[in-house]
Amino acid sequence: MGAWARLESAHHNKLGFASPLLYEFASPVNTTTPALPSASGFNDVIVGTNAGYVATPGWDYTTGLGTFDISAINALLQ
């Protein structure tokens, strides 16, 4: 939430809900890996579990798209 608040401030609070914009930077790869970050600035988390789900390469229930670099995503939103 803090990272998105920084991006919202940089864009005069006009971005709205984070998920649709962030998922625009992901592209379908295949049926076993629904989405991989296609934009630079995403850090895919591939180790760990959460309530029975395991982190895997690409999108997963544990970490979603992973984490992102605020500066890189800010540049993509320009």
MIMIBA-397177 format. One record per atom (N, C-alpha, C): residue number from 1; residue in three letters; atom name; x, y, z. Coordinates in Angstrom, 1 decimal. Each point is the difference from the previous one (the first is absolute). Layout:
# residues N
+-----+-----+----+--------+--------+--------+
!   k !   r !  a !     c1 !     c2 !     c3 !
+-----+-----+----+--------+--------+--------+
! NUM ! ALA ! CA !      X !      Y !      Z !
...
+-----+-----+----+--------+--------+--------+
This chain:
# residues 78
+-----+-----+----+--------+--------+--------+
!   k !   r !  a !     c1 !     c2 !     c3 !
+-----+-----+----+--------+--------+--------+
!   1 ! MET !  N !    0.8 !   -1.2 !    0.0 !
!   1 ! MET ! CA !   -0.8 !    1.2 !    0.0 !
!   1 ! MET !  C !    0.9 !    1.3 !    0.0 !
!   2 ! GLY !  N !    1.1 !   -0.1 !    0.7 !
!   2 ! GLY ! CA !    0.9 !    1.2 !    0.0 !
!   2 ! GLY !  C !    0.6 !    0.3 !   -1.3 !
!   3 ! ALA !  N !    0.3 !   -1.1 !   -0.7 !
!   3 ! ALA ! CA !    0.6 !    0.2 !   -1.4 !
!   3 ! ALA !  C !   -1.0 !    0.6 !   -0.9 !
!   4 ! TRP !  N !   -1.3 !   -0.5 !    0.0 !
!   4 ! TRP ! CA !   -1.0 !    0.5 !   -0.8 !
!   4 ! TRP !  C !   -0.3 !    1.5 !    0.4 !
!   5 ! ALA !  N !    0.0 !    0.3 !    1.2 !
!   5 ! ALA ! CA !   -0.2 !    1.4 !    0.5 !
!   5 ! ALA !  C !    1.0 !    0.9 !   -0.6 !
!   6 ! ARG !  N !    1.3 !   -0.4 !   -0.1 !
!   6 ! ARG ! CA !    1.0 !    0.8 !   -0.6 !
!   6 ! ARG !  C !   -0.3 !    0.2 !   -1.5 !
!   7 ! LEU !  N !   -0.4 !   -1.0 !   -0.7 !
!   7 ! LEU ! CA !   -0.3 !    0.1 !   -1.4 !
!   7 ! LEU !  C !   -1.2 !    0.9 !   -0.2 !
!   8 ! GLU !  N !   -1.0 !   -0.1 !    0.8 !
!   8 ! GLU ! CA !   -1.2 !    0.8 !    0.0 !
!   8 ! GLU !  C !    0.4 !    1.5 !    0.1 !
!   9 ! SER !  N !    0.8 !    0.3 !    1.0 !
!   9 ! SER ! CA !    0.5 !    1.3 !    0.2 !
!   9 ! SER !  C !    0.7 !    0.6 !   -1.2 !
!  10 ! ALA !  N !    0.9 !   -0.8 !   -0.6 !
!  10 ! ALA ! CA !    0.7 !    0.4 !   -1.1 !
!  10 ! ALA !  C !   -0.9 !    0.3 !   -1.2 !
!  11 ! HIS !  N !   -1.2 !   -0.6 !   -0.1 !
!  11 ! HIS ! CA !   -0.9 !    0.1 !   -1.1 !
!  11 ! HIS !  C !   -1.3 !    0.8 !    0.4 !
!  12 ! HIS !  N !    0.2 !    0.8 !    1.1 !
!  12 ! HIS ! CA !   -1.1 !    0.9 !    0.4 !
!  12 ! HIS !  C !   -1.3 !   -0.8 !    0.4 !
!  13 ! ASN !  N !    0.1 !   -1.2 !    0.5 !
!  13 ! ASN ! CA !   -1.1 !   -0.8 !    0.5 !
!  13 ! ASN !  C !   -1.0 !   -0.3 !   -1.1 !
!  14 ! LYS !  N !    0.5 !   -0.3 !   -1.3 !
!  14 ! LYS ! CA !   -0.8 !   -0.3 !   -1.1 !
!  14 ! LYS !  C !    0.1 !   -1.4 !   -0.5 !
!  15 ! LEU !  N !    0.8 !   -0.8 !    0.7 !
!  15 ! LEU ! CA !    0.2 !   -1.4 !   -0.5 !
!  15 ! LEU !  C !   -1.2 !   -0.9 !    0.3 !
!  16 ! GLY !  N !   -0.6 !    0.1 !    1.2 !
!  16 ! GLY ! CA !   -1.1 !   -0.9 !    0.4 !
!  16 ! GLY !  C !    0.5 !   -1.3 !    0.6 !
!  17 ! PHE !  N !   -0.8 !   -1.0 !   -0.2 !
!  17 ! PHE ! CA !    0.3 !   -1.3 !    0.6 !
!  17 ! PHE !  C !    1.2 !   -0.6 !   -0.7 !
!  18 ! ALA !  N !    0.9 !   -0.5 !    0.9 !
!  18 ! ALA ! CA !    1.4 !   -0.5 !   -0.5 !
!  18 ! ALA !  C !   -0.1 !   -1.2 !   -0.9 !
!  19 ! SER !  N !   -0.7 !   -1.0 !    0.3 !
!  19 ! SER ! CA !    0.0 !   -1.3 !   -0.7 !
!  19 ! SER !  C !   -0.1 !    0.1 !   -1.5 !
!  20 ! PRO !  N !   -1.0 !    0.7 !   -0.5 !
!  20 ! PRO ! CA !   -0.1 !    0.0 !   -1.5 !
!  20 ! PRO !  C !    1.2 !    0.6 !   -0.7 !
!  21 ! LEU !  N !    0.6 !    1.1 !    0.6 !
!  21 ! LEU ! CA !    1.1 !    0.6 !   -0.6 !
!  21 ! LEU !  C !    1.3 !   -0.9 !    0.1 !
!  22 ! LEU !  N !    0.2 !   -0.6 !    1.1 !
!  22 ! LEU ! CA !    1.1 !   -0.9 !    0.2 !
!  22 ! LEU !  C !   -0.1 !   -1.3 !   -0.9 !
!  23 ! TYR !  N !   -1.2 !   -0.5 !   -0.2 !
!  23 ! TYR ! CA !   -0.2 !   -1.2 !   -0.8 !
!  23 ! TYR !  C !    0.1 !    0.3 !   -1.5 !
!  24 ! GLU !  N !   -0.1 !    1.3 !   -0.4 !
!  24 ! GLU ! CA !    0.2 !    0.3 !   -1.4 !
!  24 ! GLU !  C !    1.5 !   -0.3 !   -0.3 !
!  25 ! PHE !  N !    0.9 !    0.1 !    0.9 !
!  25 ! PHE ! CA !    1.4 !   -0.3 !   -0.2 !
!  25 ! PHE !  C !    0.3 !   -1.5 !    0.0 !
!  26 ! ALA !  N !   -1.0 !   -0.8 !    0.1 !
!  26 ! ALA ! CA !    0.3 !   -1.5 !    0.0 !
!  26 ! ALA !  C !   -0.7 !   -0.5 !   -1.3 !
!  27 ! SER !  N !    0.7 !   -1.0 !   -0.6 !
!  27 ! SER ! CA !   -0.6 !   -0.6 !   -1.2 !
!  27 ! SER !  C !   -0.1 !   -1.5 !    0.2 !
!  28 ! PRO !  N !   -1.1 !   -0.6 !   -0.6 !
!  28 ! PRO ! CA !   -0.2 !   -1.4 !    0.1 !
!  28 ! PRO !  C !    1.1 !   -0.8 !   -0.7 !
!  29 ! VAL !  N !    0.5 !   -1.0 !    0.6 !
!  29 ! VAL ! CA !    1.1 !   -0.8 !   -0.6 !
!  29 ! VAL !  C !   -0.5 !   -1.4 !   -0.5 !
!  30 ! ASN !  N !   -0.6 !   -0.7 !    0.9 !
!  30 ! ASN ! CA !   -0.6 !   -1.3 !   -0.3 !
!  30 ! ASN !  C !   -1.0 !   -0.4 !    1.1 !
!  31 ! THR !  N !   -0.6 !   -1.1 !   -0.1 !
!  31 ! THR ! CA !   -1.0 !   -0.4 !    0.9 !
!  31 ! THR !  C !    0.5 !   -0.4 !    1.4 !
!  32 ! THR !  N !    1.3 !   -0.5 !    0.0 !
!  32 ! THR ! CA !    0.5 !   -0.4 !    1.3 !
!  32 ! THR !  C !    0.6 !    1.2 !    0.8 !
!  33 ! THR !  N !    0.4 !    1.1 !   -0.7 !
!  33 ! THR ! CA !    0.5 !    1.2 !    0.6 !
!  33 ! THR !  C !   -0.9 !    1.1 !   -0.6 !
!  34 ! PRO !  N !   -1.1 !    0.4 !    0.7 !
!  34 ! PRO ! CA !   -0.9 !    0.9 !   -0.5 !
!  34 ! PRO !  C !    0.6 !    1.4 !   -0.4 !
!  35 ! ALA !  N !    0.9 !    0.5 !    0.7 !
!  35 ! ALA ! CA !    0.5 !    1.3 !   -0.3 !
!  35 ! ALA !  C !    1.4 !    0.1 !    0.5 !
!  36 ! LEU !  N !    0.9 !    0.6 !   -0.7 !
!  36 ! LEU ! CA !    1.3 !    0.4 !    0.4 !
!  36 ! LEU !  C !    0.2 !    1.5 !   -0.1 !
!  37 ! PRO !  N !    0.7 !    0.6 !    0.9 !
!  37 ! PRO ! CA !    0.2 !    1.5 !   -0.2 !
!  37 ! PRO !  C !    0.7 !    0.2 !   -1.3 !
!  38 ! SER !  N !   -0.6 !    0.9 !   -0.8 !
!  38 ! SER ! CA !    0.7 !    0.3 !   -1.3 !
!  38 ! SER !  C !    0.7 !    1.3 !    0.1 !
!  39 ! ALA !  N !   -0.2 !    0.8 !    1.0 !
!  39 ! ALA ! CA !    0.6 !    1.3 !    0.2 !
!  39 ! ALA !  C !    1.2 !   -0.1 !    0.9 !
!  40 ! SER !  N !    1.0 !    0.7 !   -0.3 !
!  40 ! SER ! CA !    1.1 !    0.0 !    1.0 !
!  40 ! SER !  C !   -0.5 !    0.7 !    1.2 !
!  41 ! GLY !  N !    0.6 !   -0.4 !    1.1 !
!  41 ! GLY ! CA !   -0.4 !    0.6 !    1.3 !
!  41 ! GLY !  C !   -0.8 !   -0.9 !    0.9 !
!  42 ! PHE !  N !   -0.4 !   -1.2 !   -0.6 !
!  42 ! PHE ! CA !   -0.7 !   -1.0 !    0.9 !
!  42 ! PHE !  C !    1.1 !   -1.0 !    0.5 !
!  43 ! ASN !  N !   -0.2 !   -0.4 !    1.2 !
!  43 ! ASN ! CA !    0.9 !   -1.0 !    0.6 !
!  43 ! ASN !  C !   -0.9 !   -1.2 !    0.4 !
!  44 ! ASP !  N !    0.2 !   -1.1 !   -0.8 !
!  44 ! ASP ! CA !   -0.8 !   -1.2 !    0.2 !
!  44 ! ASP !  C !    0.4 !   -0.7 !    1.3 !
!  45 ! VAL !  N !   -0.8 !   -0.2 !    0.9 !
!  45 ! VAL ! CA !    0.3 !   -0.7 !    1.3 !
!  45 ! VAL !  C !   -0.3 !   -1.5 !   -0.3 !
!  46 ! ILE !  N !    1.0 !   -0.9 !    0.1 !
!  46 ! ILE ! CA !   -0.2 !   -1.4 !   -0.4 !
!  46 ! ILE !  C !    0.3 !   -0.9 !    1.1 !
!  47 ! VAL !  N !    0.2 !    0.5 !    1.2 !
!  47 ! VAL ! CA !    0.3 !   -0.9 !    1.2 !
!  47 ! VAL !  C !   -1.0 !    0.4 !    1.1 !
!  48 ! GLY !  N !   -0.7 !   -1.0 !    0.6 !
!  48 ! GLY ! CA !   -0.8 !    0.2 !    1.1 !
!  48 ! GLY !  C !   -1.4 !   -0.6 !   -0.2 !
!  49 ! THR !  N !   -0.8 !    0.0 !    1.1 !
!  49 ! THR ! CA !   -1.3 !   -0.6 !    0.0 !
!  49 ! THR !  C !   -1.0 !    0.9 !    0.8 !
!  50 ! ASN !  N !   -1.3 !   -0.1 !   -0.3 !
!  50 ! ASN ! CA !   -0.9 !    0.8 !    0.8 !
!  50 ! ASN !  C !   -1.3 !   -0.8 !    0.0 !
!  51 ! ALA !  N !   -0.4 !   -0.6 !    1.1 !
!  51 ! ALA ! CA !   -1.3 !   -0.7 !    0.2 !
!  51 ! ALA !  C !   -0.1 !   -1.1 !   -1.0 !
!  52 ! GLY !  N !    1.0 !   -0.8 !   -0.3 !
!  52 ! GLY ! CA !   -0.1 !   -1.1 !   -0.9 !
!  52 ! GLY !  C !    0.4 !    0.3 !   -1.4 !
!  53 ! TYR !  N !    0.2 !    1.3 !   -0.4 !
!  53 ! TYR ! CA !    0.4 !    0.3 !   -1.4 !
!  53 ! TYR !  C !    1.5 !    0.2 !    0.0 !
!  54 ! VAL !  N !    0.6 !   -0.4 !   -1.1 !
!  54 ! VAL ! CA !    1.5 !    0.1 !   -0.1 !
!  54 ! VAL !  C !    0.3 !    1.1 !   -1.0 !
!  55 ! ALA !  N !    1.0 !    0.8 !    0.3 !
!  55 ! ALA ! CA !    0.5 !    1.0 !   -1.0 !
!  55 ! ALA !  C !    0.7 !   -0.7 !   -1.1 !
!  56 ! THR !  N !   -0.3 !    0.4 !   -1.2 !
!  56 ! THR ! CA !    0.6 !   -0.6 !   -1.2 !
!  56 ! THR !  C !    0.4 !    1.1 !   -1.0 !
!  57 ! PRO !  N !    0.8 !   -0.3 !   -1.0 !
!  57 ! PRO ! CA !    0.3 !    1.0 !   -1.0 !
!  57 ! PRO !  C !   -1.3 !    0.5 !   -0.7 !
!  58 ! GLY !  N !   -0.1 !    1.3 !   -0.2 !
!  58 ! GLY ! CA !   -1.2 !    0.7 !   -0.6 !
!  58 ! GLY !  C !   -1.0 !    0.2 !    1.0 !
!  59 ! TRP !  N !   -1.2 !    0.3 !   -0.4 !
!  59 ! TRP ! CA !   -1.1 !    0.3 !    0.9 !
!  59 ! TRP !  C !   -0.4 !   -1.3 !    0.8 !
!  60 ! ASP !  N !   -0.2 !    0.2 !    1.3 !
!  60 ! ASP ! CA !   -0.5 !   -1.1 !    0.8 !
!  60 ! ASP !  C !   -0.9 !    0.6 !    1.2 !
!  61 ! TYR !  N !   -0.7 !   -0.9 !    0.6 !
!  61 ! TYR ! CA !   -0.9 !    0.4 !    1.1 !
!  61 ! TYR !  C !    0.7 !    0.5 !    1.2 !
!  62 ! THR !  N !    1.3 !   -0.3 !    0.2 !
!  62 ! THR ! CA !    0.7 !    0.4 !    1.2 !
!  62 ! THR !  C !    0.5 !    1.4 !   -0.2 !
!  63 ! THR !  N !    0.5 !    0.4 !   -1.1 !
!  63 ! THR ! CA !    0.6 !    1.4 !   -0.1 !
!  63 ! THR !  C !   -0.5 !    0.8 !   -1.2 !
!  64 ! GLY !  N !   -1.0 !   -0.5 !   -0.7 !
!  64 ! GLY ! CA !   -0.5 !    0.7 !   -1.2 !
!  64 ! GLY !  C !    1.1 !    0.2 !   -1.0 !
!  65 ! LEU !  N !    0.2 !    1.3 !   -0.4 !
!  65 ! LEU ! CA !    1.1 !    0.3 !   -0.9 !
!  65 ! LEU !  C !    1.3 !    0.2 !    0.7 !
!  66 ! GLY !  N !    0.0 !    0.0 !    1.3 !
!  66 ! GLY ! CA !    1.3 !    0.2 !    0.8 !
!  66 ! GLY !  C !    0.0 !    1.5 !    0.5 !
!  67 ! THR !  N !    1.2 !    0.5 !    0.1 !
!  67 ! THR ! CA !    0.1 !    1.4 !    0.4 !
!  67 ! THR !  C !    0.5 !    0.9 !   -1.2 !
!  68 ! PHE !  N !   -0.1 !    1.3 !    0.1 !
!  68 ! PHE ! CA !    0.4 !    0.8 !   -1.1 !
!  68 ! PHE !  C !    0.8 !    1.2 !    0.5 !
!  69 ! ASP !  N !    0.9 !    0.5 !   -0.8 !
!  69 ! ASP ! CA !    0.8 !    1.1 !    0.2 !
!  69 ! ASP !  C !   -0.8 !    1.3 !   -0.3 !
!  70 ! ILE !  N !   -0.2 !    0.8 !    1.0 !
!  70 ! ILE ! CA !   -0.8 !    1.2 !   -0.1 !
!  70 ! ILE !  C !    0.4 !    0.9 !   -1.1 !
!  71 ! SER !  N !    1.3 !    0.2 !   -0.1 !
!  71 ! SER ! CA !    0.5 !    0.9 !   -1.0 !
!  71 ! SER !  C !   -0.2 !   -0.6 !   -1.4 !
!  72 ! ALA !  N !    0.2 !   -1.3 !   -0.2 !
!  72 ! ALA ! CA !   -0.2 !   -0.6 !   -1.4 !
!  72 ! ALA !  C !   -1.5 !    0.1 !   -0.4 !
!  73 ! ILE !  N !   -0.9 !   -0.4 !    1.0 !
!  73 ! ILE ! CA !   -1.4 !    0.1 !   -0.4 !
!  73 ! ILE !  C !   -0.5 !    1.4 !   -0.2 !
!  74 ! ASN !  N !    0.6 !    0.9 !    0.8 !
!  74 ! ASN ! CA !   -0.4 !    1.4 !   -0.2 !
!  74 ! ASN !  C !    0.4 !    0.5 !   -1.4 !
!  75 ! ALA !  N !    1.1 !   -0.5 !   -0.5 !
!  75 ! ALA ! CA !    0.5 !    0.4 !   -1.4 !
!  75 ! ALA !  C !   -1.0 !   -0.6 !   -1.0 !
!  76 ! LEU !  N !   -0.4 !   -1.2 !    0.2 !
!  76 ! LEU ! CA !   -1.0 !   -0.7 !   -0.9 !
!  76 ! LEU !  C !   -1.3 !    0.7 !    0.0 !
!  77 ! LEU !  N !   -0.4 !    0.6 !    1.1 !
!  77 ! LEU ! CA !   -1.3 !    0.7 !    0.1 !
!  77 ! LEU !  C !    0.0 !    1.4 !   -0.7 !
!  78 ! GLN !  N !    1.1 !    0.5 !   -0.4 !
!  78 ! GLN ! CA !    0.1 !    1.3 !   -0.6 !
!  78 ! GLN !  C !   -0.8 !    0.1 !   -1.3 !
+-----+-----+----+--------+--------+--------+
